[in-house]
Amino acid sequence: MERPADQIIVIFGASGDLTKRKLLPSLYLLYKTERTPEKFAILGVGRTAYTDESYREFINNQIRSFIREDEIDETLLADFIAKLYYETMDPSIEDEYQKLVSKLNSLTPLIDNKQNYLYYLATPPSLYTYIPTYLNAVGLTDEQGKDATKRVIVEKPFGYNLTSALKLNSIFNTAFHEHQIFRIDHFLGKETVQNILALRFANGIFEPLWNRNIVVYVGITAVENLGIADRGGYYDTSGALRDMVQNHLIQLVALTAMEPPALFESESFRNEIVKIYQSLKPIPESQVTSNVVRGQYIASISGKTPIKGYREEKNITPQSRTETFIAMKVFIDNWRWGGVPFYIRTGKQMPTKVSEIVVHFKKTPHMLFKGSEYSSAPNRLIIRIQPNEGIALKFGLKVPGSNFNIQQVAMDFAYDSLGGVPSGDAYAKLIEDCMLGENTLFTRSDAVEASWKYFDPILKLWNARTDIPLYGYPAGTWGPLESNLIMEKGHTWTNPCKNLTNTDLYCEL
């Protein structure tokens, strides 16, 4: 297994929630499985005052809550914690970056580092305009010599709209070259998402079926059975479209619809992703309300437990018109998919937490086994991203007996049956790719811009017209009933069961 070159990982926002919940636990798991550099250091940067020692103590107490007990090796964890350092500074002040230069220079001899730095921006997006500019000003973005690497990882959202995305791209491209920028989408770190590519391109049986001639429509769902928790300050200025659709869901559309790349390498792969974004059929203003439905969860009772409505959540304004649910009908204007609707939806406070892609194939042309409820039910391929990662194919079979009674059954596969490296940590996979300089699963600047060009007119229309409906839906339901109206005749959403197990993986309500 190739190990990354020795390097220093600099985490901006090192005292924040993302760092302690995701980044450091993922880096520890990489260290435990010998997938980190042989020599490395992690430098935390933040406004909160810590020394190296007090930061290590803080992380040692916090990290145990976010790593499974059976994954904790006390000796290895102690060694990992010892590799943590900290610099107290304000990333929005240019003069503070000389302190960062001095700290990095002091760490360099400890690991014999050749000025290989990986910067992780685990900060609010408001700091994205400062950090690359000021790193560049003190010479911390230049790749001097063939052994020196400087890379930066940027969390979503990458822009608030098309204008801000263009501005951010300009700022980052002034400080870094495109090959140095890793715009991270943790959805693409999930093994099952990557397995979409293997399913499509490692199996010859699917290629003749994967087009407008055989596929009637595709449904993509990514929903949660939780509210916004303490994210009200962020979420009320974002909403479901910015938080989930513009990045996660449209990525799933692209992976499902893309053409096979000539080579499985970064540029070929990302070229095909961009082609899908550029092929998205714009929605005219007159059709936005019939192709896009947005909703907001309202108070309800689950059993005997009351659930607060969105406007009752912390840091939410009582008149908020932020969507917590969105359903859309999307078309891809190209030869393969012309006329095939892709239905996508996401929402908070749904009946269950599930992410899946359902490909609906055409019915048989002739109803041979008449009288059976499922005699002409169409075949479906279900790709379950979470939970219980797997793939199922629904098809009809004869029920034992004298009559030809047809019943739909599922041939299903559970992803964990393959064994190998545990598939649960998407961040570990993506951070490892960053350390190796492998950017295939990261979003390129032209893809960001193409995505925003598609969604920006919808956001502008919502802002300009307060008469466009925002439907309330009781928390714990599948969203506003109006979301069914965007479906064409004979098309339906697939609603998985609330409590999924391996045996009821694809049952429906």
Order of alpha helices (4+ residues) and beta strands (2+ residues): beta-alpha-beta-alpha-alpha-beta-alpha-beta-alpha-beta-alpha-beta-alpha-beta-alpha-alpha-alpha-alpha-beta-beta-beta-beta-beta-beta-beta-beta-beta-alpha-alpha-beta
